[in-house]
Amino acid sequence: MYDVIVIGAGPAGCTAAKALAEKGFRVLLAEKCRMPRYKSCSGQLIQKSIDLVQRYFDREVPRSAMCTPTENRGMIFTSDRRKEYRFQQEGLNIWRSSFDHWLAERAEEAGAEVRDGAAAISCTQDSKTAMVTLRSGKVYTETARYLIDCEGVVGTLKRKLLLTDGTPPYIMTFQTYNRGRIDLDHHYFHAYLQPELSQYDAWFNVKDEMLVLGVSVPVKDRGKIAPYYQRFIDYMEKNHCLKIGQQLKTDQWLMPHILPGCPIDYGIGRVLFAGEAAGFLNPMGEGISAGLESGYCAAQAVMEHFDSMETVLPGYRERTAPLHDYMKRQWRFVAGIADTFSHMK
Ligand SMILES: Cc1cc2nc3c(=O)[nH]c(=O)nc-3n(C[C@H](O)[C@H](O)[C@H](O)COP(=O)(O)OP(=O)(O)OC[C@H]3O[C@@H](n4cnc5c(N)ncnc54)[C@H](O)[C@@H]3O)c2cc1C
């Protein structure tokens, strides 16, 4: 019997597990993949994420997680009216596989039991406990007083617990890693909101000298992703002298489609959702800071309300209110400068 089982070793899950374990709670952190695992991500750590790592993990982001150019100087985005906005801010460029693995190691160091290769497949709860069925070769059940579900975007457990039918609104991302040349500054993350290039956003960034180019569409329009990508490449060739020598790899992923008002699913009963599983995601897909912060808030809420299940979710909602307000402000801000997101006003 654990005090808390945390599902998913991303930023949200590792932060929750570390915060609880270091306070003496008996924690299991279950991750379906073998660590270090791949996560499609531009890997831009904004200043807020860097500060949160320092605050929650008492360490600086390790050099071993960084890729070149290590220093990210901010974001430049081109609005749907082709107006360029430059947001200067010191950040870091990291590989998520190494970064998340390092976070999980910190959780383990704090006393959490980290079990990778263990996928949560279902969950039930009663007035005293939550029970999770895990699959790692064999299928077995673990029991805890609370469950913090940090599964990321798809949220298999969450959908089972909330008994939701159908596909939640997702954004599908597609990006390629290439050898080549371009006349853009490699130290910035470049985002493009012109509707002819993508139905959501298109982007360019650099990781270990690979040029990363991506586009995204609502999942219902997944068939349009290849033509959008081709239009984006044509645009970058014409406007930024892009020359691709060799395409090294491609990846496709999902992100939550954030709706007006930025609704959050806090949880149900003894189960708290954190990170993308709860719906925390900032514009342009900045979700690491939201994962770290909501994971920490979930852990704090469990600690504070351990013996009172009725107050844990209201407590969690209260703790994440500043994060939720920040998220809504960020979306309103983007809505003000690009019609693509005007529905988010
Ligand atoms: C293309 C792309 C680019 C992005 N770029 C950036 C960026 O530059 N900066 C930024 O801040 N954010 C970025 N994001 C968003 C960011 O990656 C996410 O918001 C963030 O990873 C969410 O953290 P999380 O902990 O909630 O979930 P995740 O990081 O997704 O972690 C969830 C974990 O749960 C595991 N899991 C899932 N289901 C189960 C299960 N049933 N049982 C056990 N384990 C399970 C997964 O394997 C995973 O390890 C990007 C996203 C995409 C798709």
The ligand as an ORCA input file, in Angstrom:
! r2SCAN-3c Opt
* xyz 0 1
  C       5.817     19.150    -30.832
  C       5.759     19.663    -29.416
  C       6.633     20.668    -29.031
  C       6.610     21.153    -27.713
  N       7.523     22.081    -27.359
  C       7.563     22.539    -26.083
  C       8.573     23.455    -25.659
  O       9.467     23.820    -26.424
  N       8.536     23.907    -24.382
  C       7.571     23.503    -23.512
  O       7.556     23.990    -22.373
  N       6.617     22.614    -23.863
  C       6.608     22.114    -25.126
  N       5.667     21.183    -25.495
  C       4.650     20.767    -24.518
  C       5.258     19.812    -23.481
  O       5.961     18.800    -24.137
  C       4.135     19.224    -22.617
  O       3.206     20.191    -22.275
  C       4.720     18.596    -21.346
  O       5.568     17.526    -21.672
  C       3.587     18.099    -20.438
  O       4.148     17.488    -19.320
  P       3.356     16.317    -18.561
  O       4.220     15.906    -17.443
  O       1.973     16.748    -18.318
  O       3.233     15.139    -19.635
  P       4.345     14.352    -20.473
  O       5.606     15.091    -20.531
  O       3.694     13.987    -21.753
  O       4.589     13.055    -19.609
  C       3.594     12.072    -19.483
  C       4.283     10.756    -19.170
  O       3.287      9.783    -18.843
  C       3.614      8.547    -19.464
  N       2.360      7.807    -19.592
  C       1.331      8.065    -20.432
  N       0.334      7.185    -20.237
  C       0.748      6.357    -19.235
  C       0.164      5.238    -18.598
  N      -1.065      4.800    -18.939
  N       0.857      4.622    -17.618
  C       2.099      5.064    -17.255
  N       2.720      6.104    -17.858
  C       2.042      6.757    -18.823
  C       4.234      8.970    -20.784
  O       5.020      7.953    -21.356
  C       5.059     10.186    -20.353
  O       6.350      9.831    -19.952
  C       5.665     20.656    -26.799
  C       4.766     19.652    -27.190
  C       4.822     19.140    -28.475
  C       3.902     18.035    -28.875
*
